[in-house]
Amino acid sequence: HDGRWLWMTETVRDDGSMLCVACDITSLRGDDRGLRQERDIAQRAALTDALTGISNRAHILEQLGQQVQRVAAGQGSCGIALLDLDFFKQINDHHGHHGGDRVLQHFAQLLRQMLRREDCFGRIGGEEFLVLLPGGCVHSLSSSMQRLLDMLPLQRPLQGQPDFFYTCSIGVALLHPGDTSASALQRV
């Protein structure tokens, strides 16, 4: 192989002869590394919430669907938690959208720090987040979420505003073998 890339096609004519056409496409190929990097960036963008850097709605709901199938097949358990930041409209009204954005980013960072590597979490809309804890039981799920609730009032996400803190409300459940993604979210 001399480093060239060829595009080839073959056609069998009516008289049985074969016509082969080859075209050197090396100059069209481009840099493989650059193409792979661009593809990776595009894939990451399609799965990531731009503001928080965590899974977006589509990706976390896809992960939920996979966990529903896994539990239905008897391949373990999964805890789910739906988290909603309290009074978020008031945060935006009093601290501007920049302040609200900072709170969302801070919350996502807290989740990233406190959850296990195998846990999945994402932003499903506005100020709502979904957490999946594969292999979790009611006790581990409840204790994880209680730790988060205990941590939040101690946090100071808005620089220069030492009195500001925020809270969230959390619903938790375990996936059941007969669940669908929709039924599990409704129960939570």
C-alpha positions as CSV (number, residue, x, y, z in Angstrom):
1,H,0.0,0.0,0.0
2,D,1.6,3.3,-1.1
3,G,-0.7,5.6,1.0
4,R,-3.1,6.3,-1.9
5,W,-6.8,5.8,-1.6
6,L,-8.6,4.5,-4.7
7,W,-12.3,4.4,-5.5
8,M,-13.1,1.5,-7.8
9,T,-16.1,0.2,-9.7
10,E,-16.5,-2.8,-12.0
11,T,-19.2,-3.3,-14.7
12,V,-19.8,-6.5,-16.7
13,R,-20.8,-5.6,-20.2
14,D,-23.3,-7.5,-22.3
15,D,-20.5,-9.1,-24.3
16,G,-19.0,-10.6,-21.0
17,S,-16.1,-8.2,-20.9
18,M,-15.4,-6.2,-17.7
19,L,-14.9,-2.5,-17.5
20,C,-12.9,-1.4,-14.4
21,V,-12.7,2.3,-13.4
22,A,-10.4,3.5,-10.7
23,C,-10.1,7.0,-9.4
24,D,-7.5,8.3,-7.0
25,I,-9.4,10.0,-4.1
26,T,-6.4,10.5,-1.8
27,S,-6.9,14.3,-1.9
28,L,-10.6,13.9,-0.9
29,R,-9.9,11.6,2.0
30,G,-8.7,14.3,4.4
31,D,-7.1,13.8,7.7
32,D,-8.5,10.8,9.5
33,R,-7.7,12.1,12.9
34,G,-9.5,15.4,12.2
35,L,-12.5,13.6,10.9
36,R,-12.6,11.3,14.0
37,Q,-12.3,14.2,16.3
38,E,-15.1,16.1,14.6
39,R,-17.3,13.0,14.7
40,D,-16.5,12.5,18.4
41,I,-17.4,16.2,19.1
42,A,-20.6,15.9,17.2
43,Q,-21.6,12.7,19.1
44,R,-20.8,14.3,22.4
45,A,-22.8,17.4,21.5
46,A,-25.8,15.2,20.6
47,L,-25.8,13.5,24.0
48,T,-24.9,16.4,26.3
49,D,-26.7,19.3,27.8
50,A,-24.8,22.4,26.6
51,L,-25.2,24.4,29.8
52,T,-24.3,21.7,32.4
53,G,-22.1,19.3,30.5
54,I,-24.1,16.3,31.6
55,S,-26.4,14.0,29.7
56,N,-29.3,15.8,27.9
57,R,-32.9,14.7,28.1
58,A,-32.7,12.3,25.1
59,H,-29.6,10.6,26.3
60,I,-30.7,10.1,30.0
61,L,-34.1,8.8,28.8
62,E,-32.3,6.4,26.5
63,Q,-30.3,5.2,29.5
64,L,-33.5,4.8,31.5
65,G,-35.0,2.7,28.7
66,Q,-31.9,0.4,28.8
67,Q,-32.2,0.0,32.6
68,V,-35.9,-0.8,32.2
69,Q,-35.0,-3.5,29.7
70,R,-32.3,-4.8,32.0
71,V,-34.6,-5.0,35.0
72,A,-37.3,-6.6,32.9
73,A,-34.9,-9.3,31.8
74,G,-34.0,-10.1,35.5
75,Q,-30.5,-8.6,35.2
76,G,-30.3,-6.7,38.4
77,S,-32.0,-3.7,40.0
78,C,-32.0,0.0,39.4
79,G,-32.9,2.9,41.5
80,I,-34.2,6.1,40.0
81,A,-34.5,9.6,41.4
82,L,-36.2,12.7,39.9
83,L,-34.8,15.9,41.3
84,D,-36.4,19.3,40.9
85,L,-34.7,22.5,42.1
86,D,-37.1,24.4,44.4
87,F,-38.3,27.9,43.5
88,F,-36.1,28.1,40.5
89,K,-38.2,30.8,38.8
90,Q,-37.5,33.0,41.9
91,I,-33.8,32.3,41.5
92,N,-33.9,33.5,37.9
93,D,-36.1,36.5,38.9
94,H,-33.8,37.7,41.8
95,H,-30.4,36.7,40.4
96,G,-31.0,36.9,36.7
97,H,-30.6,34.1,34.2
98,H,-26.8,34.1,34.6
99,G,-27.4,33.3,38.3
100,G,-29.9,30.6,37.4
101,D,-27.4,29.1,34.9
102,R,-24.7,29.1,37.6
103,V,-27.0,27.2,40.0
104,L,-27.8,24.6,37.4
105,Q,-24.1,24.2,36.6
106,H,-23.3,24.0,40.3
107,F,-26.0,21.3,40.9
108,A,-24.7,19.2,38.0
109,Q,-21.2,19.5,39.4
110,L,-22.4,18.3,42.8
111,L,-24.2,15.3,41.3
112,R,-21.0,14.4,39.3
113,Q,-18.9,14.5,42.5
114,M,-21.3,12.5,44.7
115,L,-22.5,9.8,42.4
116,R,-20.6,6.6,41.5
117,R,-19.0,6.1,38.2
118,E,-21.6,3.6,37.1
119,D,-24.5,5.9,38.0
120,C,-26.2,7.9,35.2
121,F,-27.7,11.4,35.5
122,G,-28.9,14.0,33.2
123,R,-30.9,17.2,32.8
124,I,-34.4,16.4,31.6
125,G,-35.7,19.9,31.4
126,G,-35.4,23.3,32.9
127,E,-34.5,22.6,36.5
128,E,-35.3,18.9,36.5
129,F,-32.7,16.1,36.7
130,L,-32.9,12.3,36.5
131,V,-30.5,10.0,38.3
132,L,-30.2,6.3,37.6
133,L,-28.4,4.1,40.2
134,P,-27.9,0.6,38.6
135,G,-27.7,-2.1,41.2
136,G,-29.2,0.2,43.8
137,C,-31.5,-0.7,46.6
138,V,-34.0,1.5,48.4
139,H,-31.6,2.1,51.2
140,S,-28.6,3.2,49.1
141,L,-30.8,5.3,46.9
142,S,-32.4,7.1,49.8
143,S,-29.1,7.6,51.6
144,S,-27.5,9.0,48.5
145,M,-30.3,11.5,47.9
146,Q,-30.4,12.4,51.6
147,R,-26.7,13.2,51.5
148,L,-27.4,15.6,48.6
149,L,-30.3,17.3,50.4
150,D,-28.0,17.7,53.5
151,M,-25.2,19.2,51.4
152,L,-27.3,21.8,49.4
153,P,-27.9,24.4,52.2
154,L,-24.2,24.4,52.9
155,Q,-23.3,25.3,49.3
156,R,-22.7,28.9,48.1
157,P,-22.9,28.7,44.3
158,L,-23.2,32.5,43.6
159,Q,-19.9,34.3,44.1
160,G,-20.3,37.4,46.2
161,Q,-23.7,36.3,47.7
162,P,-22.7,34.4,50.8
163,D,-26.3,34.2,52.1
164,F,-27.7,32.5,49.0
165,F,-28.4,28.8,48.9
166,Y,-30.9,26.6,47.1
167,T,-32.7,23.4,47.8
168,C,-34.4,20.6,45.8
169,S,-37.2,18.1,46.0
170,I,-36.5,14.5,45.2
171,G,-38.7,11.5,44.4
172,V,-37.2,8.1,44.5
173,A,-38.3,4.6,43.4
174,L,-36.9,1.3,42.3
175,L,-37.6,0.0,38.8
176,H,-40.0,-3.0,38.7
177,P,-39.9,-5.7,36.1
178,G,-43.2,-4.6,34.6
179,D,-42.2,-0.9,34.3
180,T,-41.9,1.2,31.2
181,S,-39.9,4.4,31.2
182,A,-43.1,6.4,31.4
183,S,-44.6,4.4,34.3
184,A,-41.4,4.6,36.3
185,L,-41.2,8.3,35.8
186,Q,-44.8,8.7,36.8
187,R,-44.3,6.7,40.0
188,V,-41.2,8.7,40.9
